[in-house]
Amino acid sequence: MPHWTELAAEKKQMQLKSIPQGWLVSPPPDSTLDVTGFPETCGLLTEREIKITNTSVDVLLEKLACGEWSAVDVTTAFYKRAIVAHQLVSQFAWNLLDDITGKVVGPLHGLPISLKDQICIKGLETTMGYISWIGRYAEKNAVLVDILIECGAVPFVRTNLPQTVMFNNIFGWTTNPYNRSLTPGGSSGGEGALVALKGSPLGVGSDIGGSIRIPSSFCGLYSLRPSYGRVPYCGALNSLEGQDSVHSVFGPMTNSVGGVKAFMKAVVNAKPWLKDPLAVRKKWQEDEYNLVDHGSGKELCFAIMWDDGVVVPHPPIRRSLDMTYLPDLHAEVTSAHLT
């Protein structure tokens, strides 16, 4: 039986061979920490491809729907930028471009979407960083994959994550594109790094105690950890199946609020409860989204509890809250104190 290091090396080599040779670039030296500008200056992407990959999800969907941009052109642009991103921060787990085909229709028509490496796709391995899971091929798609494809989306890459939220012995570290000496956060760090470098317009991560929210914060993204059961989980892998305490959920990670809404609205409108018995049977409500019963969001009031009297935020966290909470919320804010 091969040693685990041999299995990991073989898998890593397969990953490298999946990258089109014509899309290899010369990355900046390791001493260059911020690489967020590199994809647009490396010379691989055309001006049109740069424009496409800099476009927010809601505008992308408009241009795809009217035929101004084709699904092939948009997917190719993001795939090229994703390949460049991988050479900078190593966020790939697997390239899906040759594995997912079909006619694109629906509310996510032609939108490339990246997936965390725990969302199963028929015929492919899903390792979650476990050496022992190499060679285990999915017999069917996760429910979420089927729904995304039905909605017209194009799953095109899967992204790296740390094994059991620690270290990935197959694909190694993913680094933060804003500072490659730092982490992108986890465990959906591959998604965080890829979307931050605009190698994907929208990615799907998972979250129990922060695995979507942390990398989104570290990488400057918009995201949502939905309530349990809002996004279907059936058919995906997890480390503690059958031993759940706090349930893991899937959610979107993107560069705009519009992207978060587009994902959630499309998935919920697909009635996932008909395919996953644990999905919550609750239709999308546009009035609820627009806070119609709460003054349409014009008279919101928030209370901020700065600390619980026991655990106090680190000074940089408190400073950032002091700097941003009033102008960003545009609402009445009251400080709350435990007594």
HELIX and SHEET records of a PDB file:
HELIX    1   1 TRP A    4  LYS A   17  1                                  14    
HELIX    2   2 GLN A   21  TRP A   23  5                                   3    
HELIX    3   3 PHE A   38  THR A   41  1                                   4    
HELIX    4   4 GLU A   47  THR A   53  1                                   7    
HELIX    5   5 VAL A   57  CYS A   66  1                                  10    
HELIX    6   6 ALA A   71  VAL A   89  1                                  19    
HELIX    7   7 ILE A  131  TRP A  133  5                                   3    
HELIX    8   8 VAL A  143  GLU A  150  1                                   8    
HELIX    9   9 GLN A  163  VAL A  165  5                                   3    
HELIX   10  10 GLY A  189  ALA A  196  1                                   8    
HELIX   11  11 ARG A  213  CYS A  219  1                                   7    
HELIX   12  12 VAL A  257  ASN A  269  1                                  13    
HELIX   13  13 PRO A  272  LEU A  274  5                                   3    
HELIX   14  14 GLU A  286  TYR A  289  1                                   4    
HELIX   15  15 VAL A  292  GLY A  297  5                                   6    
HELIX   16  16 PRO A  315  LEU A  329  1                                  15    
SHEET    1   A 6 PHE A  92  ASN A  95  0                                        
SHEET    2   A 6 VAL A 154  THR A 159 -1                                        
SHEET    3   A 6 PRO A 112  LYS A 116  1                                        
SHEET    4   A 6 LEU A 202  ASP A 207  1                                        
SHEET    5   A 6 VAL A 249  THR A 254 -1                                        
SHEET    6   A 6 TYR A 222  SER A 223 -1                                        
SHEET    1   B 2 CYS A 301  MET A 305  0                                        
SHEET    2   B 2 GLU A 332  ALA A 336  1                                        
END                                                                             
